[in-house]
Amino acid sequence: MEKIVKPTSGWVMLLLFLLLLAVSAWLLITKQIAAGIVLLVLNLLVISPGFLAIEPNSSRVLTLFGKYVGSITDNGFFYANPFYTKKKVSLRAVTLDVPTIKVNDKQGNPIMIGAVVTYRVKDTFKVAFAVENYPEFVKIQSETAMRKLAGMYSYDNWEDEGATITLRSSFDEVNHQLAHEISERLDIAGIEIIEARINNLAYATEIAQAMLQRQQATAIVAARSKIVEGAVGMVEMALEQLSKKQIIELDEEKKAAMVSNLLVVLCGDRNAQPVLNTGTLHQ
């Protein structure tokens, strides 16, 4: 478990270091060579290694002969036991661009999916000792979570009409679930997920053309349905207005012919070509 320690200020020890350095120089000047060399060596090899400067959003993990002593998370100039091993661990937020990979969605369709994950270290002890290489660990676990997420949801609800959450339309829910899946895997490493979101989503190349054609066909059918619905309403309104205003009397046969002509004009995908009738109504 992480243990936060408060080290001694480095400025006091720096004064002592400079004082001992001056004494060593004085001994050498006064021909006390042996004492001067011993003091200088002790000063450089024993005292000086204890100094450490920690910048903001950074930390040092301290160990003494393999035993964990604690972590320094404050920033500033400090002095610690010179025999401590001091491992630097960054506390800054890191953005990982998870490479786009090919996976299968809930319906078994091959899709291409990629994500962006923002994380930071929250437990320096776990980061230093629970995993070997935590940036690589985060990358691999993020890919694993992304594969699982893709298998949980359909790309869209065309084949799974009962799906309320899909990869293509439910971004907030899917991104929240992705962050949850990654957080569970990274808890052992003491990593906190700030944000995880999908930034690349598409059908795989081998089915992309077929899916595009299906989308186009669906759009055409939906558009035709609206056109027919509107055309029927217009024909109904036209017949009602003709009958109400008694502009012309139409028997059932003429009504059927009029309805047919109007539907052809209104539902056709080309502009109607006018035909001039120079005879009677029945010729």
LUMNU-607081 format. One line per field, with one value per residue (C-alpha): residue number from 1; residue in one letter; chain; x, y, z. Coordinates in steps of 0.05 Angstrom, whole numbers. Example, Ala and Ser with C-alpha at 12.3 -4.5 7.8 and 13.67 -1.06 7.14 Angstrom:
// residues 2
resi = [1; 2]
resn = [A; S]
chain = [A; A]
X = [246; 273]
Y = [-90; -21]
Z = [156; 143]
***
This chain:
// residues 283
resi = [1; 2; 3; 4; 5; 6; 7; 8; 9; 10; 11; 12; 13; 14; 15; 16; 17; 18; 19; 20; 21; 22; 23; 24; 25; 26; 27; 28; 29; 30; 31; 32; 33; 34; 35; 36; 37; 38; 39; 40; 41; 42; 43; 44; 45; 46; 47; 48; 49; 50; 51; 52; 53; 54; 55; 56; 57; 58; 59; 60; 61; 62; 63; 64; 65; 66; 67; 68; 69; 70; 71; 72; 73; 74; 75; 76; 77; 78; 79; 80; 81; 82; 83; 84; 85; 86; 87; 88; 89; 90; 91; 92; 93; 94; 95; 96; 97; 98; 99; 100; 101; 102; 103; 104; 105; 106; 107; 108; 109; 110; 111; 112; 113; 114; 115; 116; 117; 118; 119; 120; 121; 122; 123; 124; 125; 126; 127; 128; 129; 130; 131; 132; 133; 134; 135; 136; 137; 138; 139; 140; 141; 142; 143; 144; 145; 146; 147; 148; 149; 150; 151; 152; 153; 154; 155; 156; 157; 158; 159; 160; 161; 162; 163; 164; 165; 166; 167; 168; 169; 170; 171; 172; 173; 174; 175; 176; 177; 178; 179; 180; 181; 182; 183; 184; 185; 186; 187; 188; 189; 190; 191; 192; 193; 194; 195; 196; 197; 198; 199; 200; 201; 202; 203; 204; 205; 206; 207; 208; 209; 210; 211; 212; 213; 214; 215; 216; 217; 218; 219; 220; 221; 222; 223; 224; 225; 226; 227; 228; 229; 230; 231; 232; 233; 234; 235; 236; 237; 238; 239; 240; 241; 242; 243; 244; 245; 246; 247; 248; 249; 250; 251; 252; 253; 254; 255; 256; 257; 258; 259; 260; 261; 262; 263; 264; 265; 266; 267; 268; 269; 270; 271; 272; 273; 274; 275; 276; 277; 278; 279; 280; 281; 282; 283]
resn = [M; E; K; I; V; K; P; T; S; G; W; V; M; L; L; L; F; L; L; L; L; A; V; S; A; W; L; L; I; T; K; Q; I; A; A; G; I; V; L; L; V; L; N; L; L; V; I; S; P; G; F; L; A; I; E; P; N; S; S; R; V; L; T; L; F; G; K; Y; V; G; S; I; T; D; N; G; F; F; Y; A; N; P; F; Y; T; K; K; K; V; S; L; R; A; V; T; L; D; V; P; T; I; K; V; N; D; K; Q; G; N; P; I; M; I; G; A; V; V; T; Y; R; V; K; D; T; F; K; V; A; F; A; V; E; N; Y; P; E; F; V; K; I; Q; S; E; T; A; M; R; K; L; A; G; M; Y; S; Y; D; N; W; E; D; E; G; A; T; I; T; L; R; S; S; F; D; E; V; N; H; Q; L; A; H; E; I; S; E; R; L; D; I; A; G; I; E; I; I; E; A; R; I; N; N; L; A; Y; A; T; E; I; A; Q; A; M; L; Q; R; Q; Q; A; T; A; I; V; A; A; R; S; K; I; V; E; G; A; V; G; M; V; E; M; A; L; E; Q; L; S; K; K; Q; I; I; E; L; D; E; E; K; K; A; A; M; V; S; N; L; L; V; V; L; C; G; D; R; N; A; Q; P; V; L; N; T; G; T; L; H; Q]
chain = [A; A; A; A; A; A; A; A; A; A; A; A; A; A; A; A; A; A; A; A; A; A; A; A; A; A; A; A; A; A; A; A; A; A; A; A; A; A; A; A; A; A; A; A; A; A; A; A; A; A; A; A; A; A; A; A; A; A; A; A; A; A; A; A; A; A; A; A; A; A; A; A; A; A; A; A; A; A; A; A; A; A; A; A; A; A; A; A; A; A; A; A; A; A; A; A; A; A; A; A; A; A; A; A; A; A; A; A; A; A; A; A; A; A; A; A; A; A; A; A; A; A; A; A; A; A; A; A; A; A; A; A; A; A; A; A; A; A; A; A; A; A; A; A; A; A; A; A; A; A; A; A; A; A; A; A; A; A; A; A; A; A; A; A; A; A; A; A; A; A; A; A; A; A; A; A; A; A; A; A; A; A; A; A; A; A; A; A; A; A; A; A; A; A; A; A; A; A; A; A; A; A; A; A; A; A; A; A; A; A; A; A; A; A; A; A; A; A; A; A; A; A; A; A; A; A; A; A; A; A; A; A; A; A; A; A; A; A; A; A; A; A; A; A; A; A; A; A; A; A; A; A; A; A; A; A; A; A; A; A; A; A; A; A; A; A; A; A; A; A; A; A; A; A; A; A; A; A; A; A; A; A; A]
X = [0; 24; 55; 68; 130; 152; 226; 273; 283; 344; 367; 393; 432; 459; 489; 521; 546; 578; 608; 640; 665; 698; 730; 757; 788; 819; 850; 880; 907; 939; 973; 928; 919; 893; 840; 820; 812; 772; 725; 716; 701; 651; 618; 611; 594; 552; 518; 508; 467; 412; 392; 331; 289; 217; 178; 102; 60; 118; 138; 195; 186; 238; 267; 322; 359; 296; 247; 193; 201; 149; 133; 146; 90; 106; 146; 207; 280; 289; 340; 330; 373; 430; 424; 352; 338; 295; 250; 215; 141; 102; 34; 16; -44; -26; -66; -62; -85; -106; -92; -153; -165; -212; -263; -333; -394; -451; -481; -414; -402; -328; -317; -257; -255; -204; -205; -170; -155; -133; -104; -58; -23; -61; -20; 55; 67; 25; 54; 125; 118; 53; 68; 132; 119; 56; 50; 51; 4; -46; -43; -54; -110; -144; -144; -172; -228; -244; -251; -299; -339; -348; -375; -426; -463; -486; -457; -528; -599; -614; -603; -617; -681; -690; -623; -629; -554; -510; -438; -458; -512; -503; -436; -444; -466; -414; -357; -378; -378; -310; -280; -310; -281; -212; -214; -228; -167; -120; -139; -83; -33; -57; -80; -140; -179; -198; -233; -242; -279; -284; -253; -257; -315; -330; -348; -288; -267; -295; -367; -365; -392; -449; -468; -466; -514; -559; -560; -576; -632; -661; -659; -693; -748; -761; -763; -811; -855; -861; -874; -929; -961; -961; -986; -1045; -1063; -1059; -1102; -1153; -1154; -1161; -1221; -1253; -1245; -1272; -1332; -1345; -1341; -1378; -1327; -1336; -1376; -1332; -1358; -1318; -1281; -1259; -1239; -1196; -1162; -1150; -1122; -1076; -1051; -1040; -1002; -957; -942; -931; -892; -850; -776; -777; -814; -882; -887; -951; -996; -1045; -1113; -1143; -1204; -1259; -1251; -1263; -1215]
Y = [0; 70; 108; 182; 209; 280; 289; 340; 406; 404; 475; 460; 400; 441; 490; 432; 403; 470; 477; 408; 424; 487; 448; 396; 451; 483; 416; 407; 478; 467; 404; 357; 317; 251; 283; 331; 274; 230; 287; 306; 235; 226; 292; 274; 201; 200; 267; 292; 231; 250; 313; 309; 361; 341; 381; 390; 329; 283; 236; 192; 121; 106; 37; 17; -46; -73; -52; -1; 60; 108; 157; 231; 268; 339; 383; 422; 413; 358; 314; 240; 183; 178; 102; 105; 83; 137; 117; 173; 164; 217; 239; 277; 258; 217; 209; 141; 133; 60; 33; 15; -60; -107; -141; -172; -136; -171; -195; -222; -168; -148; -76; -29; 6; 52; 94; 150; 138; 191; 165; 183; 148; 148; 97; 101; 36; -6; 28; 16; -56; -87; -85; -87; -33; 5; 46; -19; -51; 6; -2; -77; -75; -18; -61; -119; -77; -49; -120; -139; -75; -88; -157; -130; -84; -84; -35; -9; -34; -56; -129; -123; -82; -91; -59; 6; 18; 11; 29; 78; 118; 112; 147; 170; 101; 64; 110; 105; 29; 30; 72; 24; -37; -6; 18; -52; -79; -22; -22; -72; -23; 38; 75; 122; 131; 204; 193; 138; 149; 116; 158; 110; 65; 34; -31; -74; -67; -134; -116; -40; -37; -85; -46; 19; -11; -33; 36; 66; 16; 30; 105; 95; 52; 102; 159; 122; 105; 179; 197; 146; 168; 240; 224; 185; 243; 292; 248; 240; 315; 328; 281; 311; 382; 365; 331; 386; 444; 404; 423; 358; 294; 232; 161; 105; 88; 160; 166; 104; 132; 199; 165; 123; 184; 226; 171; 160; 235; 243; 179; 176; 189; 230; 293; 281; 295; 333; 304; 351; 321; 356; 311; 298; 274; 202; 202]
Z = [0; -16; 42; 36; 70; 84; 71; 103; 68; 23; 37; 107; 83; 24; 74; 111; 45; 26; 96; 93; 23; 49; 107; 58; 16; 78; 99; 30; 31; 100; 75; 113; 50; 79; 123; 67; 16; 65; 82; 9; -12; 45; 27; -47; -41; 23; 31; -40; -65; -15; -52; -97; -133; -149; -200; -197; -213; -202; -146; -120; -95; -41; -25; 22; 2; -32; 22; 6; 51; 22; -33; -38; -76; -55; -102; -81; -60; -8; 25; 39; 63; 12; 13; -12; -83; -113; -171; -209; -223; -262; -236; -299; -342; -403; -467; -501; -573; -574; -645; -688; -686; -722; -677; -682; -654; -618; -684; -708; -759; -767; -749; -740; -673; -639; -576; -538; -464; -414; -349; -291; -233; -168; -128; -136; -98; -145; -207; -183; -158; -183; -258; -297; -350; -334; -400; -440; -389; -398; -474; -474; -423; -461; -525; -485; -456; -525; -553; -498; -507; -582; -566; -517; -566; -638; -688; -700; -690; -762; -746; -672; -671; -596; -580; -541; -538; -599; -615; -669; -634; -558; -550; -478; -452; -493; -472; -399; -404; -438; -381; -331; -366; -370; -297; -272; -308; -287; -213; -199; -227; -188; -251; -253; -317; -330; -396; -448; -513; -581; -636; -694; -713; -780; -813; -835; -908; -930; -912; -916; -988; -972; -910; -950; -1001; -945; -916; -983; -995; -926; -940; -1007; -978; -922; -972; -1018; -960; -942; -1015; -1023; -957; -980; -1049; -1022; -978; -1036; -1081; -1026; -1015; -1090; -1098; -1036; -1061; -1131; -1101; -1050; -1100; -1154; -1206; -1244; -1234; -1235; -1237; -1204; -1268; -1278; -1205; -1212; -1274; -1239; -1177; -1221; -1260; -1198; -1162; -1223; -1225; -1150; -1137; -1201; -1196; -1261; -1279; -1312; -1387; -1405; -1459; -1495; -1511; -1572; -1573; -1524; -1453; -1475; -1536]
***
